[in-house]
Amino acid sequence: MAKLEYIIRTTLADGTVVEKTVSKECDLTHPDKIDRKTLKGLLSDIDKYEKALISMRKEAEKEFTEAVFASGDVKKSPNRAVDAEIGRFSITIDDAFDTFLTPKQRLVSFSLEELTLTMVTELSYRKSAKLLNRVMHREEGALFHHRTIADHAESVSKSVSEVLSSNGFDPDMAIPLNVEALLPSITKPKVTDTSNEQWNTIISDMIDTYNIGRPVEEQI
């Protein structure tokens, strides 16, 4: 057995230090005893370190993030969960901010939202949830569920449609309903004029780039 420690520390501009240390006893192979002769033995030793480090990192990142977003103000609610690429954690927010959220609704970070919405354009909700749980090492209690992903995607879609409608666009096709009502910056954008000499330079550079490494008979 070995004692593994994972430390996260940040020093803010005003000198404030936030630090979290997570330690755990792990079954790790001593560096001098790592199997370097067989593929199965070597990968087995690597797997021990990999799983231990992933587990420690997740726990340390969770505790560190919760410490950063914690608040000693009793007027704030400490039980709002956030889903992010680094995992699921709790933060403190104002009660006033909390009013538009349902009791069980979690906040979703911009980064995770972008990743999730990108995945559901290529995969089904169910496959997206399964893949996210695997690559992010989510465990019971913090798993992604396909229905939750679907609800969030539909909520974002509804918000986008509302923005389109309020700005004179078809909410489904994103086509302007009244072209005459569009701003001149859209219908008659200012285009920077480029001289023939500048165009010749641009085209010449593109040709040179294309020709790099190609046989003479294939060059432009």
N, C-alpha and C positions, 0 to 999 in steps of 0.2 A: 504494500500500500504506500501511497505517496500523498503528501499534502499539496494541493494545487491552489494557488491564489490568483485572483483576477482583480486588478486595481484600475479604476477609472477616476481621473482627477482633472478638474478644470480650475484655472485661476482667472477670474473675471477682471475687467479693467480697473475696478475699484479695489482689487486685492482680495476680494471674497473667494474663498476656496471651497469647492464642493467636491467631495471625494467619497467613493464607495469601494469597499473591499469585500469580495466574496471568497471564502475559502471552503474547501471540501476535501475529504479523504477519498482518493480515487485509486482504482486498481490499474496502475501504470507500470509498464516495463522499464526497468532501469536502462539508461542509454547504453551501458556496457553489455547488457544482456539482450539487446534487440536482435531478433533473428534476421541476419543479413545473408542467409544462405538459401532459404526457400521462399518462393513467392507467397505461399499461403501464410507462412509465419510472419513475414515482413508486413503484409497487408493487415494481418490480425493486430500486430503491435501499433500500426498506424491508426487503425480503427479505434483502438482504446483511447489514444490521445485526441483524435478528432472528435469523438462523441463527448469526451470530458470537457474539451475546450468550448464546444458549441453550447453545452449545457451551462457552463460557468459564464460564458459571455452573455447569454440570454438573461440569466439571473442578475448579473452585474448591471447590464444596461437597463433592466426594468427598475432596479432599486435606485440607480443613479438618476434616471429620468423622473421618477416619482419624487426624489429629494429636490430636484431643481424646480418642479412645478408645485411643490407643496406650499401651504400657506398656514400661518398661525392665526389668521383672522377667523374668529368664531362665526362671523356672518357669512362665511363662504361654505359651499358644499364640497366635501372632500371625496365624494363617492362617484364621480363621473369617470367612466372608462374611456380610454382612447385606443383605437386600433391603428398601429403603424407598422412599417416594415421591420422595425427593431423588436416588435412584439406588442403585447397588450399590457397597459399599465393604467393606474389611476392618477388623476390630477385634481387640483382644487380650482374651482371657478366661481364667479359671482352667482348668487341666486338669481339675479336679474337676467343674467346671460342664460341661465338654465331653464327659463320659462318656456322657450320654444321647443325644447327637447322632450320626448316622451321619457317616462321613468327608466326604461331599459335601453334607450337608444344610446349607442356609442358614437363618439366623434371619430372621424376617419382622417388621417393625415393626408396632406396633398400628395405626398410621394406614393403612399399605398393606394390612394384613389386612382392616380394615373396608371399605376401598374395593373390594378384590377380591371379598370375600364378597357385598357389595351388588351388584356387577356380575353375578356368576354367578346371582343370583336372577332377573335379567332377561334375560341373554344366555347363549348356549352357552359352554362353556369355550374353544372355538376362537375365537369372536368376541370374547370378553373379552380373551384374550391379544393378539389383533390390535389391538384398540382401545387397550389399555394401552401397547403398544409404540409406537403412533402418538402418543398425547397426552403420553407421558412421554419421547418422543424416545430410546427405547432403541435401541442399536446392537448389532451382532454381538458376542457375548461377554457381553452383559447382557440379552438378550432374555427376555421372558416366554414360556413354553411351555405350551400348554393342558394337557398331561399333569401338569405340575408344579402348576398351579393346581388341577386336579382332585384330585390327591393331598392337597394342603393342605386343601382344602374338606372332603374326606372325613375327614381327621384331626381337624379341628375338630368335625365332626359326631359323630365317635366320642367325643370328649372330653365334648361336651354330653350325649350319651346316657348316658355313665357317671355324670355328675353327677346326672342325673335319676333313674337307677336307684338310686343310693346314697341318694337322699332320698325314695324311695317313690313315684316317678312312672313312668308308662309311658314307656320310652325313645323310642318312636316318636310317640306322640300327646301326650305331656306332660300326661296326665290322672292325677290322684292315684289310686293303686291301693287305698289305704285311707284314706278321708276321716277316719275317727275318729282316725287317727294324726297328722293334721296339727296344727300348733300353733294354739292359740286365737287368736293374732294374725292367722291366716289365715282360720279358720272364723268367728270372732266379732270382727272388727276394731272398734276403738273409733272411732266416728264423731262428729266434732264437731258439736254441735247448732247449727243456725242459726235465729235467731228470724225470725218473719214479717216484721218490719221490715227485717231484713238482706236477706231474699229479695226483698222489694219494691224495695229499692235496687238490687240486682243486676239484676233484671229490667228496671227502669226505665232503667238505664244501657245494657243491651243493646238496648232499643227505640230509645233516642236514637241509638245508634251506627248501627242499621239505617236510621233515617230520614234520616240525613245525606245531602244532595244528591238526595233522591228527591222527585218531585212530590207535592203534598198528597194526591192521590187514591191514591197508592201507599203512603203512610205508614201505620204501625200506630197 
